[in-house]
Amino acid sequence: MKANFDNLLKSVTGLLTLLSAQFYVEDFSPHASRVVVNDPRDGFEEAIGGYFRVKFPDNWPARDRYDFNWAAIQNDADPFVNYPYPA
């Protein structure tokens, strides 16, 4: 893969997509950071870390979504599930 601006943008936006899909806008940091200016009229939200903005879809069927409620499991001794993927 060549190191160029196009590949940089694809990599950063791909990572932002994965993190936003998994963690929504929760970045689990001890401090609040604000780098971008939010405009509630455009439908975008501040993404993880505050460096980017993302527009989440609002038309996904319920059967295609999963629920992740960190507040409900954050005090569990082991809130994460280990999946033994085949080698």
Sequence and secondary structure as in RCSB ss.txt:
>XXXX:A:sequence
MKANFDNLLKSVTGLLTLLSAQFYVEDFSPHASRVVVNDPRDGFEEAIGGYFRVKFPDNWPARDRYDFNWAAIQN
DADPFVNYPYPA
>XXXX:A:secstr
   SHHHHHHHHHHHHHHHHHHHTT    SS    S   GGG  EE GGGS EE   S   GGG     HHHHTT
SSS S       
